[in-house]
Amino acid sequence: MGLQELWEKGVGWDEKLPSETQEKWTNLFQEMMSLNGTSFERCLTPPYAVGRPVLCAFSDASEDAFDSCAYARWQLSSGEYDARDIAAKSMVAPLKRLTIPRLELQGAFLASRLCNTIVDESRFQFEKIILFLDSKIVLAWIRSEARRFKPFVSVRVGKIQTNRDPSQWKHIPGEMNVADDVSRGISVRNLVERWQHGPTFLRLPENKWPQDSSTNDQPKVEKEYRKVHNVCGQTKVEHPINCQRFSSWRKLVRVTAYLLRLI
């Protein structure tokens, strides 16, 4: 994002950086140096794990980036649960500004691709796959027909539905979405907190997870609907003489003649 900011400001290769920008880069390099003291568990299977894991993926977006991260949720022999970080993927938002719902949709598409990669490349046989996002608008798009929307949304919704079944997507409050740490940035000292093991609700039974709310902002959902233009119309005109009401051909001809004479 730093390079993108310099590009937007038109800073040349040999130009001195503005003081504010230079401070940001200095802090970034200091953060990178402190990564030497951060470690992640290499093994994705915790001790005393039983059964098959559940793949839980999260997606989020901001004006600067969109991202996804995934965790393997295990049940332990004690009846408790544990989660291990598997992978994460983030991308810088394009220079051409997009609305937040469209960026959230990009994050959801990234999550669906990340899940496919994990399933194809890992040796785990996952019990099921659950994808979480905090945008009710995007969730409504994913659970709708792709062809109803404008091209940008339609193409990505179609790809998401191809990668993952819409029933696998769930809504969670924004403060519980761990992917928010990537889209808005997180310091190195906070990597050892919920980022390593996911949000706290992953270590609870599923009946204690946040409930999926069905309410959404319908006007914002419909804002991306494809506009339909009527180019022609057809009007059905009833025939003035109902032939089914006549039992005689001669009578039908006589009535038709009288009508034509009247016209």
C-alpha positions as a printed NumPy array, in Angstrom:
array([[  0.   ,   0.   ,   0.   ],
       [  2.956,   2.295,   0.597],
       [  4.131,   2.006,  -3.004],
       [  0.623,   2.63 ,  -4.224],
       [  0.443,   5.799,  -2.138],
       [  3.695,   7.042,  -3.678],
       [  2.354,   6.272,  -7.135],
       [ -0.83 ,   8.236,  -6.463],
       [  1.172,  11.237,  -5.209],
       [  3.441,  11.101,  -8.259],
       [  6.679,  10.856,  -6.25 ],
       [  9.653,  10.249,  -8.558],
       [ 12.212,   7.484,  -8.067],
       [ 14.999,   9.851,  -6.958],
       [ 12.842,  12.338,  -5.069],
       [ 13.015,  12.699,  -1.322],
       [  9.959,  11.352,   0.444],
       [  7.689,  13.713,   2.367],
       [  8.322,  13.574,   6.108],
       [  4.982,  11.93 ,   6.871],
       [  5.509,   9.213,   4.26 ],
       [  9.111,   8.683,   5.328],
       [  7.969,   8.092,   8.901],
       [  5.524,   5.426,   7.717],
       [  8.28 ,   3.569,   5.845],
       [ 10.627,   3.791,   8.833],
       [  7.966,   2.277,  11.099],
       [  7.348,  -0.458,   8.524],
       [ 11.02 ,  -1.485,   8.455],
       [ 11.136,  -1.493,  12.249],
       [  8.091,  -3.759,  12.315],
       [  9.763,  -6.106,   9.835],
       [ 12.841,  -6.334,  12.075],
       [ 10.687,  -7.277,  15.058],
       [  9.254, -10.223,  13.107],
       [ 12.376, -12.158,  14.09 ],
       [ 10.881, -12.633,  17.548],
       [  7.55 , -13.973,  16.266],
       [  6.947, -17.664,  15.636],
       [  4.022, -19.827,  14.556],
       [  3.439, -23.484,  15.353],
       [  4.442, -25.557,  12.365],
       [  2.137, -28.485,  13.145],
       [ -1.472, -27.855,  12.149],
       [ -2.773, -30.701,  14.31 ],
       [ -2.906, -29.956,  18.059],
       [ -2.166, -32.703,  20.614],
       [ -5.099, -34.993,  21.439],
       [ -7.059, -33.956,  18.359],
       [ -9.853, -36.328,  17.348],
       [-11.884, -36.7  ,  14.17 ],
       [-11.546, -34.522,  11.104],
       [-10.981, -30.758,  11.175],
       [-13.363, -28.055,   9.992],
       [-11.947, -25.507,   7.552],
       [-12.98 , -21.996,   8.639],
       [-12.181, -19.09 ,   6.309],
       [-12.713, -15.374,   6.909],
       [-12.788, -12.479,   4.446],
       [-12.867,  -8.707,   4.801],
       [-11.984,  -5.51 ,   2.961],
       [-11.208,  -1.849,   3.494],
       [-10.411,   1.047,   1.178],
       [ -6.757,  -0.052,   1.178],
       [ -6.898,  -3.852,   0.779],
       [ -9.027,  -6.993,   0.765],
       [ -7.977, -10.294,   2.268],
       [ -8.795, -13.761,   3.518],
       [ -7.407, -16.096,   6.179],
       [ -8.181, -19.717,   7.038],
       [ -8.005, -21.923,  10.139],
       [ -8.304, -25.616,  10.876],
       [-10.698, -26.144,  13.804],
       [-10.17 , -29.366,  15.752],
       [-12.091, -31.082,  18.5  ],
       [ -9.901, -32.394,  21.323],
       [-10.328, -35.599,  23.297],
       [-11.248, -33.465,  26.326],
       [-14.292, -32.126,  24.483],
       [-12.757, -28.697,  23.962],
       [-11.785, -27.137,  20.619],
       [ -8.623, -25.63 ,  19.178],
       [ -7.867, -23.778,  15.952],
       [ -4.631, -23.432,  13.996],
       [ -3.776, -20.864,  11.356],
       [ -3.331, -22.469,   7.909],
       [ -2.889, -19.668,   5.389],
       [ -3.719, -16.066,   4.569],
       [ -3.905, -14.05 ,   1.386],
       [ -4.25 , -10.303,   0.859],
       [ -4.296,  -7.953,  -2.11 ],
       [ -4.017,  -4.191,  -2.399],
       [ -7.183,  -2.411,  -3.468],
       [ -7.045,  -1.148,  -7.077],
       [ -6.198,   2.473,  -7.811],
       [ -9.634,   2.867,  -9.367],
       [-11.778,   3.31 ,  -6.288],
       [-14.451,   0.707,  -5.674],
       [-17.334,   0.795,  -3.242],
       [-16.839,  -1.036,   0.048],
       [-19.424,  -3.729,  -0.856],
       [-17.551,  -4.425,  -4.11 ],
       [-14.262,  -4.657,  -2.217],
       [-15.925,  -6.99 ,   0.287],
       [-17.049,  -9.097,  -2.67 ],
       [-13.449,  -9.23 ,  -3.877],
       [-12.44 , -10.481,  -0.437],
       [-15.13 , -13.164,  -0.524],
       [-13.919, -14.317,  -3.939],
       [-10.377, -14.469,  -2.557],
       [-11.619, -16.599,   0.365],
       [-13.352, -19.056,  -1.964],
       [-10.15 , -19.466,  -3.984],
       [ -8.057, -19.87 ,  -0.834],
       [-10.349, -22.659,   0.384],
       [-10.038, -24.472,  -2.943],
       [ -6.245, -24.226,  -2.781],
       [ -6.127, -25.56 ,   0.78 ],
       [ -8.449, -28.473,  -0.036],
       [ -6.436, -29.38 ,  -3.146],
       [ -2.95 , -29.005,  -1.632],
       [ -3.357, -30.244,   1.945],
       [ -3.6  , -33.853,   3.091],
       [ -6.484, -33.167,   5.445],
       [ -9.933, -34.531,   4.813],
       [-12.078, -31.708,   6.122],
       [-15.385, -32.529,   7.758],
       [-16.924, -29.385,   6.275],
       [-16.039, -25.879,   5.127],
       [-17.47 , -22.679,   6.61 ],
       [-16.77 , -19.194,   5.264],
       [-17.405, -16.084,   7.354],
       [-17.874, -12.454,   6.316],
       [-19.274,  -9.352,   7.996],
       [-21.073,  -7.83 ,   4.997],
       [-24.772,  -8.664,   4.797],
       [-24.905,  -7.065,   1.342],
       [-22.292,  -9.437,  -0.087],
       [-23.935, -12.399,   1.649],
       [-27.239, -11.493,  -0.046],
       [-25.445, -11.296,  -3.403],
       [-23.839, -14.725,  -2.931],
       [-27.207, -16.274,  -2.08 ],
       [-28.871, -14.797,  -5.192],
       [-28.774, -15.59 ,  -8.892],
       [-25.61 , -14.15 , -10.426],
       [-27.323, -13.075, -13.654],
       [-29.493, -10.57 , -11.775],
       [-26.56 ,  -8.233, -11.168],
       [-24.382,  -5.862, -13.139],
       [-21.328,  -7.404, -14.852],
       [-18.787,  -6.645, -12.084],
       [-20.885,  -8.281,  -9.359],
       [-22.372, -10.937, -11.62 ],
       [-19.002, -12.346, -12.734],
       [-17.584, -12.565,  -9.211],
       [-20.746, -13.964,  -7.648],
       [-20.81 , -16.625, -10.363],
       [-17.197, -17.608,  -9.632],
       [-17.823, -17.677,  -5.878],
       [-20.843, -19.934,  -6.355],
       [-18.731, -22.202,  -8.568],
       [-15.979, -22.45 ,  -5.954],
       [-18.152, -22.811,  -2.861],
       [-21.784, -23.636,  -2.136],
       [-23.738, -20.531,  -1.003],
       [-24.997, -22.447,   2.054],
       [-21.413, -22.568,   3.384],
       [-21.325, -18.789,   3.888],
       [-22.249, -17.232,   7.237],
       [-22.417, -13.697,   8.613],
       [-20.589, -12.594,  11.756],
       [-20.263,  -9.186,  13.454],
       [-17.345,  -7.091,  12.259],
       [-15.577,  -7.144,  15.622],
       [-15.397, -10.953,  15.463],
       [-13.965, -11.05 ,  11.939],
       [-10.264, -11.829,  12.279],
       [ -9.684, -10.914,   8.616],
       [-10.274,  -7.31 ,   9.632],
       [ -6.754,  -7.363,  11.134],
       [ -5.247,  -7.685,   7.665],
       [ -7.452,  -5.285,   5.73 ],
       [ -6.857,  -2.495,   8.257],
       [ -3.37 ,  -3.489,   9.387],
       [ -2.035,  -5.137,  12.532],
       [  1.166,  -4.64 ,  14.49 ],
       [  3.661,  -7.452,  14.991],
       [  3.052,  -7.606,  18.746],
       [ -0.61 ,  -8.468,  18.084],
       [  0.172, -11.405,  15.79 ],
       [  0.343, -13.758,  18.752],
       [ -3.207, -12.963,  19.824],
       [ -6.351, -13.941,  17.909],
       [ -4.501, -13.933,  14.576],
       [ -2.697, -17.2  ,  15.392],
       [ -5.688, -19.113,  16.727],
       [ -8.622, -17.265,  15.227],
       [-11.529, -15.603,  17.052],
       [-12.552, -17.008,  20.418],
       [-15.848, -18.441,  19.178],
       [-13.94 , -21.084,  17.156],
       [-13.042, -22.703,  20.488],
       [-16.711, -22.997,  21.439],
       [-19.399, -25.485,  20.308],
       [-21.185, -24.406,  17.131],
       [-24.449, -23.778,  18.967],
       [-22.673, -20.932,  20.782],
       [-21.388, -19.273,  17.614],
       [-22.795, -15.899,  16.476],
       [-26.177, -16.396,  14.871],
       [-26.575, -15.56 ,  11.197],
       [-28.933, -12.601,  10.83 ],
       [-31.153, -12.633,   7.72 ],
       [-31.811,  -8.87 ,   7.671],
       [-29.93 ,  -6.79 ,   5.108],
       [-29.968,  -3.372,   3.506],
       [-32.204,  -4.231,   0.551],
       [-31.763,  -0.896,  -1.325],
       [-27.975,  -1.382,  -1.348],
       [-28.414,  -4.989,  -2.457],
       [-30.661,  -3.935,  -5.334],
       [-28.298,  -1.113,  -6.31 ],
       [-26.226,  -3.653,  -8.244],
       [-29.216,  -5.193, -10.016],
       [-28.987,  -5.257, -13.781],
       [-31.314,  -2.707, -15.361],
       [-33.923,  -4.189, -17.698],
       [-35.124,  -2.122, -20.657],
       [-38.325,  -3.008, -22.535],
       [-37.618,  -2.706, -26.254],
       [-41.016,  -3.885, -27.45 ],
       [-44.381,  -4.919, -26.12 ],
       [-47.16 ,  -7.207, -27.267],
       [-50.828,  -6.543, -26.649],
       [-53.259,  -9.408, -26.902],
       [-56.483,  -8.379, -28.634],
       [-59.545, -10.567, -28.303],
       [-61.318, -11.46 , -31.568],
       [-64.735,  -9.734, -31.787],
       [-66.408, -13.012, -32.797],
       [-65.962, -16.101, -30.626],
       [-66.217, -18.983, -33.058],
       [-66.68 , -21.484, -30.202],
       [-70.11 , -20.024, -29.446],
       [-71.609, -20.996, -32.828],
       [-72.864, -24.509, -33.539],
       [-73.573, -23.798, -37.221],
       [-71.128, -22.738, -39.927],
       [-73.886, -20.848, -41.812],
       [-74.814, -18.874, -38.67 ],
       [-71.173, -17.931, -38.103],
       [-70.829, -16.694, -41.685],
       [-74.096, -14.702, -41.4  ],
       [-73.037, -12.997, -38.126],
       [-69.609, -12.219, -39.577],
       [-71.241, -10.635, -42.616],
       [-73.528,  -8.488, -40.452],
       [-70.514,  -7.315, -38.433],
       [-68.543,  -6.398, -41.512],
       [-71.52 ,  -4.45 , -42.9  ],
       [-71.737,  -2.587, -39.569],
       [-68.05 ,  -1.686, -39.688]])
